């Protein structure tokens, strides 16, 4: 598990492509401290296992499923990557509980300056937006953020200067793909209620009384 608090920005040094998978070598510094082969490092939101490492870089294997469902398949040598080590019992949980399992991708459609902050609009499909709520948590490229607004087609987050400096988010451009991981709670509630599609959600008689009667 992770917190969504990025520890440093790494750089993709090499991509070794296989028939369907890839091997990535990433330049890093801070996240290599106390790291050993077999440990997990979140790379732009994706939990990956360290397969080899030196004092200045580490290597991970990426399966075809991950390449197909995330932005990693679009990256090349020189790409900047948000990095975070897996949390331990001494870690302050400054963000929210992030698994590193990407639910899908979104597209950045707008940047808007607002005094010292920047509003970012991300377009996403209904299969993701159903889990995204105003003032809830979202992980974008591994960054724990608070959702500021949600519509039928997109959602917005507001970035403070510290987040802009310590992550890759403002290095993106309009039209760029970003990795999204929604909050786990909504998916668990949906599963427990036996809801598996947007159509079922719309048809369900889900009321406040029903939730109270079922322990929510």
C-alpha positions in Angstrom: 0.0 0.0 0.0 1.0 3.6 -0.6 -0.1 7.1 0.6 -0.1 9.0 -2.7 2.6 11.4 -1.3 5.2 11.5 -4.0 8.8 11.1 -2.6 10.7 12.2 -5.7 10.5 12.5 -9.5 12.5 9.8 -11.3 13.5 9.6 -15.0 12.9 6.7 -17.3 16.3 5.8 -18.7 15.7 2.7 -20.8 12.8 0.7 -22.2 13.5 -2.9 -23.2 10.5 -4.2 -25.1 9.6 -7.8 -25.3 6.9 -9.5 -27.4 4.1 -8.0 -25.2 5.8 -6.9 -22.0 8.6 -4.4 -21.3 11.5 -3.9 -18.9 11.9 -0.4 -17.6 15.0 1.1 -15.9 14.4 4.2 -13.9 16.9 6.7 -12.5 16.1 7.6 -8.9 17.7 8.6 -5.6 15.6 8.8 -2.5 13.3 5.8 -3.1 16.4 3.6 -3.4 17.2 4.2 0.3 16.5 1.0 2.3 15.1 -0.6 -0.9 15.9 -4.2 -1.9 15.1 -6.5 -4.8 11.5 -7.6 -4.5 10.3 -4.4 -2.9 7.4 -2.4 -4.4 7.8 1.1 -5.8 4.8 3.1 -7.1 5.7 4.5 -10.5 3.3 7.2 -11.7 0.6 5.4 -9.7 1.4 1.8 -10.6 2.7 -0.6 -8.0 5.8 -2.4 -9.6 8.3 -4.8 -8.2 12.0 -4.0 -8.2 13.8 -6.8 -10.1 17.3 -5.3 -10.0 19.0 -2.1 -8.8 22.2 -0.1 -8.5 23.0 3.0 -6.4 21.3 5.3 -9.0 18.6 3.3 -10.7 16.2 0.3 -10.5 14.6 -2.0 -13.0 11.0 -3.3 -13.1 9.1 -5.7 -15.4 5.8 -4.4 -16.8 3.2 -7.0 -18.1 1.1 -6.4 -21.2 -2.0 -5.8 -19.1 -0.3 -2.9 -17.3 0.9 -1.4 -20.6 -2.6 -1.6 -22.1 -4.4 -0.1 -19.1 -2.0 2.7 -18.1 0.1 5.5 -19.5 3.3 3.5 -19.2 3.0 2.2 -22.7 3.2 5.8 -24.0 6.4 6.6 -22.1 9.8 6.7 -23.6 13.4 7.4 -22.5 13.5 10.7 -20.7 10.0 10.6 -19.4 9.5 11.9 -15.8 7.9 9.6 -13.3 6.4 10.1 -9.8 7.9 7.6 -7.3 6.9 6.5 -3.9 8.1 3.5 -1.8 5.5 1.3 -0.1 4.5 2.5 3.3 5.6 0.9 6.5 4.2 1.1 10.1 6.2 4.2 10.8 4.9 6.1 7.8 2.6 9.1 8.4 -0.5 8.6 6.2 -0.5 12.1 4.8 -2.5 11.3 1.7 -5.0 8.4 1.5 -4.8 4.6 1.2 -3.6 3.9 -2.4 -3.1 0.4 -3.7 -1.1 1.2 -6.9 -3.7 -0.7 -9.0 -4.8 1.5 -11.8 -8.6 1.6 -12.5 -8.2 3.4 -15.8 -6.9 6.5 -17.5 -8.2 10.0 -18.0 -7.3 12.9 -20.3 -6.3 16.3 -19.1 -8.5 18.9 -20.9 -7.7 22.1 -19.1 -5.3 24.0 -16.8 -6.6 27.2 -15.1 -4.5 29.4 -12.9 -6.2 30.6 -9.7 -3.9 32.9 -7.7 -1.1 30.5 -6.4 -3.0 27.3 -7.3 -3.8 25.6 -10.6 -7.2 24.0 -11.4 -6.8 20.9 -13.6 -9.7 19.3 -15.4 -9.5 15.6 -16.2 -12.0 13.8 -18.6 -12.9 10.3 -17.6 -15.4 7.6 -18.6 -18.6 6.9 -16.7 -17.1 3.6 -15.4 -14.6 5.7 -13.3 -16.7 8.8 -12.7 -19.3 6.8 -10.8 -16.7 6.3 -8.0 -15.5 9.9 -8.0 -17.2 12.3 -5.5 -16.7 15.9 -4.6 -14.3 16.2 -1.7 -13.4 12.6 -2.0 -9.9 11.3 -2.8 -8.4 10.4 -6.2 -4.9 9.3 -7.1 -3.6 10.9 -10.4 -0.3 9.4 -11.6 0.2 8.3 -8.0 -0.6 11.7 -6.4 -3.1 11.8 -3.6 -5.5 14.6 -4.4 -8.9 15.9 -3.3 -11.7 16.1 -5.9 -12.9 19.7 -6.1 -15.8 19.2 -8.5 -17.4 16.5 -10.6 -19.6 16.6 -13.7 -21.0 13.9 -16.0 -17.9 14.0 -18.2 -15.0 15.1 -16.0 -13.7 16.1 -12.6 -11.4 18.9 -11.3 -8.6 19.1 -8.8 -6.7 22.1 -7.5 -2.9 22.0 -7.2 -0.9 24.0 -4.7 2.6 25.2 -5.5 4.3 22.4 -3.4 2.4 19.7 -5.3 3.4 21.4 -8.6 7.0 21.4 -7.7 7.3 17.9 -6.2 5.3 16.0 -8.9 5.0 15.7 -12.6 1.4 16.9 -12.8 2.1 20.4 -14.2 4.6 19.0 -16.6 1.7 17.5 -18.6 -0.1 19.2 -21.4 -3.7 19.3 -22.5 -4.5 16.0 -24.2 -2.0 14.0 -22.1 -3.1 10.7 -20.6 -2.9 10.2 -16.8 -3.3 7.1 -14.6 -6.3 7.1 -12.2 -7.0 5.1 -9.1 -10.3 5.8 -7.4 -10.9 5.5 -3.7 -11.4 1.8 -2.7 -14.4 2.4 -0.4 -16.9 3.0 -3.3 -15.9 -0.2 -5.0 -16.3 -2.3 -1.9 -19.7 -0.8 -1.1 -20.8 -1.5 -4.7 -19.7 -5.1 -4.5 -21.4 -5.7 -1.1 -24.7 -4.2 -2.5 -24.5 -6.5 -5.6 -24.2 -3.6 -8.0 -22.0 -4.3 -11.0 -22.9 -1.8 -13.7 -24.0 1.8 -14.1 -27.3 0.5 -15.5 -27.9 -1.4 -12.2 -27.0 1.6 -10.1 -29.6 3.7 -12.0 -32.3 1.0 -11.6 -31.5 0.2 -7.9 -33.8 1.5 -5.1 -30.7 2.8 -3.2 -32.0 5.1 -0.5 -30.6 6.5 2.8 -33.0 4.2 4.7 -31.7 1.1 2.8 -28.1 2.0 3.6 -28.8 2.4 7.3 -30.7 -0.9 7.4 -27.6 -2.6 5.9 -25.1 -1.1 8.3 -23.8 1.8 6.3 
